[in-house]
Amino acid sequence: MLKPLLRGVALSLVTSAALAAAPDAHLQAALQKVADQARPGTLGVLVMDPAAGQSVSVNAGRPYLMMSVFKAPIAAAVLSQVGAGTLTLDRTVHLGPADVVDGSAVPSVGASLKAGPRDVSVDELLHAAVTQSDNTAVDALLRLLGGSPVATRFLASKGVQGIRIDMGEGELARLFDTKGADAVLASHVDSSTLEGAGAFLRKLQAGELLSAGSTQKLLGMMSAQVIPNRIRGGLPAGYQLADKTGTSGTRDGRMAAFNDIGIITAPNGQKRVVVVFLANARATPEQATKWFAEIGRLTAASM
């Protein structure tokens, strides 16, 4: 009598395990279908349950050009120095027209400096860099930190591997102009793996990178990002997203990078870390935006 009972228990356990694994298997297959649409470009996706420590991914294990996604890790490095007392949020930096780096989601610090020099606080630079994706602001923050290697070392010190920050937006733009997109992508400068970006987001939301106050400040700036589409475009009502996008622009019909990374919070409090990097794709921004929204929809449906 014991053997049939044990077989029944074993069958029940196997069935339960299969049912538990089914949503991840379904999500994996669905994400792969979206990624296939981006060929011959590469669409890398990672979706992680930070509570369970489980994830699914497509096209992982390779670096992707971050573009403005790197502004969130740089902001974290700055806030770590604020927490250590090395910097203060009210410290000002004198900036002028010569410091302007083109590029911002909305007219921000860079636009205001074209009228003349002024003092800009660290707090304003953080908000402009993360929420408004202002290139002038993030390059000023990098100089204040002491250079790109300081940001990379901060991440490594917190156990975040796979993210490298080599240069600011101005230098990267000049590299695009002089070397071309192929050379930039091959160099792996300012790049991240899916796993690296996922670790950054997981540790950020868990409070493992910054103090509680600085964690909430950075997540708040990411939640207020002025680019409301991509992953966010596919989320149902009631779902929240703290994210950072990045875009290389389109040259000769090809996008070197089109990205979004973030933390989704469902109405019931469940969270998912989502990383989406699109590389070297012959697609319009409108088409890419639809892929990102579909990934947001699929992730929300799996929660």
C-alpha positions in Angstrom: 0.0 0.0 0.0 2.9 2.3 0.6 4.3 2.2 -2.9 1.2 3.4 -4.7 0.9 6.1 -2.1 4.5 7.2 -2.6 4.0 7.1 -6.4 0.9 9.3 -6.0 2.8 11.8 -3.8 5.7 11.9 -6.3 3.4 12.4 -9.2 1.7 15.2 -7.3 5.0 16.9 -6.6 6.1 16.6 -10.2 2.8 18.0 -11.4 3.0 20.9 -8.9 6.6 21.6 -10.0 5.6 21.6 -13.6 2.7 24.0 -13.0 5.0 26.3 -11.0 7.5 26.3 -13.9 4.9 26.7 -16.6 4.5 30.6 -16.3 8.3 31.0 -16.7 8.4 28.6 -19.6 5.5 30.5 -21.2 7.1 33.9 -20.6 10.4 32.6 -22.0 8.8 31.5 -25.2 6.8 34.7 -25.6 9.8 36.9 -25.1 11.7 34.8 -27.6 9.0 35.5 -30.2 9.3 39.2 -29.6 13.1 39.1 -29.9 12.9 37.1 -33.1 11.0 40.1 -34.7 14.1 42.3 -34.2 16.4 40.2 -36.4 19.0 40.9 -37.8 19.3 43.2 -34.8 19.6 41.7 -31.3 16.9 42.2 -28.7 18.1 41.2 -25.2 15.5 40.7 -22.5 15.7 39.7 -18.8 12.8 39.4 -16.5 13.6 38.7 -12.8 11.5 38.0 -9.8 13.7 39.7 -7.2 11.9 38.0 -4.3 12.4 34.5 -5.6 15.8 35.3 -7.3 14.5 33.6 -10.5 14.7 35.0 -14.0 14.2 34.3 -17.6 16.2 35.8 -20.4 16.8 36.0 -24.1 20.1 36.8 -25.8 21.9 37.1 -22.5 25.7 36.8 -21.8 26.8 39.6 -24.0 27.4 43.4 -23.5 25.0 46.0 -24.8 25.6 49.7 -25.3 23.7 51.5 -22.5 23.4 55.0 -23.9 21.4 57.1 -21.3 20.6 54.0 -19.2 23.9 54.6 -17.6 22.5 57.8 -16.0 20.8 55.7 -13.3 24.0 53.9 -12.1 25.9 57.2 -12.3 23.2 58.9 -10.1 23.6 56.0 -7.6 27.3 56.6 -7.5 26.7 60.3 -6.8 24.1 59.5 -4.1 26.5 57.1 -2.4 29.0 60.0 -2.0 26.2 62.1 -0.7 25.5 59.4 1.9 29.2 59.3 2.8 29.3 63.0 3.2 31.7 63.6 0.4 29.1 65.5 -1.6 25.9 67.4 -0.6 22.8 67.8 -2.6 23.0 71.6 -2.3 26.5 71.8 -3.5 26.6 73.9 -6.7 28.6 73.5 -9.9 29.4 76.4 -12.1 28.4 75.6 -15.7 28.4 77.7 -18.8 27.6 77.4 -22.6 30.9 75.6 -23.1 29.7 72.7 -20.9 26.6 72.1 -22.9 26.2 68.6 -24.4 23.3 68.3 -26.8 20.6 65.8 -25.9 17.7 65.9 -23.4 14.2 64.4 -23.3 12.9 67.9 -22.6 14.6 71.4 -22.4 16.6 71.1 -19.2 19.9 72.2 -17.8 21.7 72.2 -21.1 19.1 74.4 -22.7 19.1 76.9 -19.9 22.9 77.3 -20.1 22.8 78.4 -23.7 21.6 81.8 -22.3 24.6 82.1 -20.1 26.5 80.5 -17.2 24.9 79.7 -13.8 25.4 77.7 -10.7 23.6 74.4 -10.7 23.0 72.2 -7.6 23.8 68.5 -7.4 20.2 67.9 -6.7 19.1 69.7 -9.9 21.8 67.8 -11.9 20.5 64.5 -10.6 16.9 65.3 -11.4 17.9 66.5 -14.9 20.1 63.5 -15.6 17.7 60.8 -14.5 14.2 62.2 -15.0 14.8 64.4 -18.0 17.8 62.4 -19.5 19.9 65.6 -19.8 23.3 64.9 -21.2 24.9 68.1 -19.9 23.8 67.2 -16.4 25.2 63.7 -16.4 28.5 64.8 -17.8 28.8 67.4 -15.0 28.0 64.7 -12.5 30.7 62.4 -13.9 33.3 65.3 -13.5 32.1 65.8 -10.0 32.5 62.2 -9.2 36.1 62.2 -10.4 35.5 60.4 -13.7 33.9 57.4 -15.2 36.1 54.8 -13.4 34.8 56.0 -10.0 31.2 55.1 -11.1 32.3 51.6 -12.3 34.3 51.0 -9.1 31.3 51.9 -7.0 29.2 49.3 -8.8 31.8 46.7 -8.5 32.2 47.4 -4.8 28.5 46.6 -4.4 28.8 43.3 -6.2 27.3 44.6 -9.5 29.4 43.0 -12.3 28.9 43.4 -16.0 28.4 47.2 -16.1 31.3 49.4 -17.3 31.2 53.2 -17.6 34.0 54.5 -19.7 33.0 58.0 -20.7 30.3 60.7 -20.7 27.7 61.6 -23.3 29.9 64.2 -25.0 32.9 61.9 -25.5 30.6 59.0 -26.7 29.0 61.3 -29.2 32.4 62.3 -30.6 33.4 58.6 -30.8 30.2 57.9 -32.8 31.1 60.8 -35.2 34.8 59.8 -35.7 34.7 56.0 -35.5 31.1 55.1 -36.5 28.5 52.9 -34.8 30.2 49.6 -35.7 33.4 50.6 -33.9 31.5 51.9 -30.9 29.5 48.7 -30.6 32.6 46.5 -31.0 34.5 48.5 -28.3 31.9 47.7 -25.7 32.4 51.1 -24.1 29.6 52.3 -21.7 28.1 48.8 -21.9 26.1 46.4 -19.7 25.1 42.8 -19.8 21.5 41.9 -19.1 22.7 40.3 -15.9 24.6 43.4 -14.8 21.7 45.8 -15.3 19.4 43.3 -13.6 21.7 43.1 -10.6 21.9 46.9 -10.4 18.1 47.1 -10.3 17.6 44.2 -7.9 20.1 45.6 -5.4 18.7 49.1 -5.8 15.2 48.1 -4.9 16.4 45.9 -2.1 18.3 48.8 -0.5 21.7 47.2 -1.0 23.3 50.1 -2.9 22.2 53.2 -1.0 20.7 54.4 2.2 16.9 54.2 2.5 16.5 57.9 1.7 18.8 57.8 -1.3 17.2 54.7 -2.6 13.7 56.3 -2.5 15.1 59.4 -4.1 16.6 57.6 -7.1 13.5 55.3 -7.5 11.3 58.4 -7.4 13.3 60.2 -10.1 13.2 57.0 -12.2 9.4 56.8 -11.7 9.0 60.4 -12.9 10.9 59.9 -16.1 9.5 62.0 -18.9 9.6 59.3 -21.5 6.3 57.5 -20.9 6.5 54.7 -23.5 8.6 51.6 -24.1 8.0 49.1 -21.2 5.6 51.5 -19.5 3.4 51.6 -22.6 2.4 48.0 -22.1 1.6 48.0 -18.4 -2.1 47.8 -17.3 -3.6 50.5 -15.1 -2.4 50.3 -11.5 1.1 49.0 -12.4 4.0 51.3 -11.6 7.4 51.5 -13.3 10.7 53.1 -12.1 12.9 53.0 -15.2 15.6 54.6 -17.3 15.7 54.6 -21.0 18.6 55.0 -23.5 18.7 55.8 -27.2 21.4 56.2 -29.7 19.2 57.6 -32.4 18.9 56.3 -36.0 21.7 56.6 -38.5 21.4 55.2 -42.0 18.2 53.4 -41.0 19.9 51.6 -38.1 19.7 52.0 -34.4 22.8 51.2 -32.5 20.9 51.1 -29.2 17.3 51.5 -28.0 16.9 50.5 -24.3 14.8 50.5 -21.2 15.5 49.0 -17.8 13.2 49.2 -14.8 11.3 47.8 -11.8 7.6 47.0 -12.3 5.4 47.0 -9.2 2.0 45.4 -9.5 -1.1 46.6 -7.5 -0.6 43.7 -5.1 3.0 44.7 -4.4 4.8 42.0 -6.5 7.8 43.3 -8.3 9.7 42.4 -11.5 13.0 43.6 -12.7 13.0 44.1 -16.4 15.9 44.8 -18.7 15.5 45.3 -22.4 18.4 46.2 -24.7 18.0 46.5 -28.5 21.3 46.5 -30.5 22.1 47.2 -34.1 18.5 47.0 -35.3 17.1 48.1 -38.6 13.8 49.2 -37.2 12.0 52.5 -36.6 11.7 53.9 -33.1 8.0 53.4 -33.4 8.4 49.7 -34.2 10.9 49.2 -31.4 8.6 51.0 -29.0 5.9 48.4 -29.8 8.2 45.6 -29.0 9.1 47.1 -25.6 5.4 47.7 -24.8 4.7 44.1 -25.6 7.4 43.0 -23.3 5.9 45.1 -20.5 2.5 43.6 -21.2 3.8 40.0 -21.2 5.7 40.7 -17.9 2.6 42.1 -16.2 0.5 39.2 -17.4 3.0 36.8 -15.8 2.9 38.4 -12.4 
